[in-house]
């Protein structure tokens, strides 16, 4: 990001800031500011065999509740929290 061609798109470092330079300072910043988040994403088998979770139309096998189960066609299209 420090290349001249990127100058129009960059500003001052927001976090952790210019005051954090050494490994020890960075370690301390992470200890004080890191948080966890739960945002699961995974995949399951599609098909009609015993290991399949959904059929070819994405319907969950054995599901009698329309409020149960969700699917995404491509995990790469999901919203990623960075």
C-alpha positions, 0 to 999 in steps of 0.5 A, spaced: 500 500 500 505 504 500 507 504 492 506 511 489 500 508 485 496 507 491 497 513 494 490 516 492 487 510 496 491 510 502 491 514 508 494 514 515 494 507 519 487 507 523 489 500 527 493 499 531 496 505 529 503 508 528 505 507 535 505 500 535 511 498 531 515 492 535 513 485 535 512 486 543 507 492 542 503 488 536 503 482 541 500 487 547 495 490 542 492 484 540 492 481 547 488 488 549 483 488 542 482 481 539 475 478 540 472 472 537 466 471 533 462 466 530 460 466 523 460 458 521 460 456 514 461 449 511 459 444 506 455 438 506 453 432 501 448 433 496 445 427 493 440 421 495 445 416 498 446 415 506 451 421 507 447 426 503 444 432 507 440 435 501 437 432 495 438 435 488 433 441 489 437 443 496 431 440 500 434 437 507 433 430 507 428 428 513 426 435 514 419 436 516 420 444 518 421 449 513 424 453 518 430 448 519 436 448 514 439 454 509 443 453 504 448 457 499 450 455 492 457 458 493 460 459 499 465 464 496 459 468 495 457 469 502 459 475 506 466 474 509 467 478 516 474 481 515 
